[in-house]
Amino acid sequence: QEQLVQSGAEVKRPGASVKVSCRASGYTFKNYDINWVRQAAGQGLEWMGWMNPNTGNTGYAPKFQDRVSMTRDTSTGTAYMELSSLRSEDTAIYYCARPAKTSGWYIYYFDPWGQGTLVTVSS
Amino acid sequence: EIVLTQSPGTLSLSPGERATLSCRANQTVASNTLAWYQQKPGQAPRLLIYDVFNRATGISDRFSGSGSGTDFTLTITRLETEDLAVYHCQQYGTSPWTFGQGTKVEIK
């Protein structure tokens, strides 16, 4: 079935960077954008941005514009999200997710989702 | 950005009862672009409803969505113990896409 499988948990120091991976299976990787959403403990979901695996084009939420980079490796069907200058407030579960598509247009509700990657930022 | 406010924060009901969850936006949600997700403990969110009232593939007809403009509702009929989860609404009509803070449904 169509699924997204993410890399394992990470622990980072403040000021460091983290890179989370998301491998697609069960569908053609290049045919759908990959989005990233995060969830801090006890908080709601927060959309971070999108990446087009075919072109490499990206779009980021204003809050993350200066610190996030979304890339891909088409040979392995894997998307990556790198967040830099980490602070304690970045401690969260990071999810990759795929938007819907109809007649070639994206519709940004998400299905499926990856299983999530916990990133802990602590000194 | 569009802010979504969900209420109540927690809903505690018995099996067989009906749950009514609210999602209110601070401005009009464009073209009924509102979705609901279910997130069970320790799991990723799962799409339940899109375009306000369309159930996702494989979703029970006990789940239904309604509303327009700024006020939306998710209704769960005949509550089951497996419905224990946090439910999130999301708007995808105006970037950045935003989510509510979630409503936790507890089963007595």
Interface residues (C-beta under 8 A of the other chain):
Chain A: V37 Q43 G44 L45 E46 W47 G59 A61 P62 K63 Y95 A100 I107 Y108 Y109 F110 D111 W113 G114 Q115 G116
Chain B: T33 A35 Y37 Q43 A44 P45 R46 L47 Y50 A56 H88 Q90 Y92 S95 P96 W97 T98 F99 G100 Q101 G102
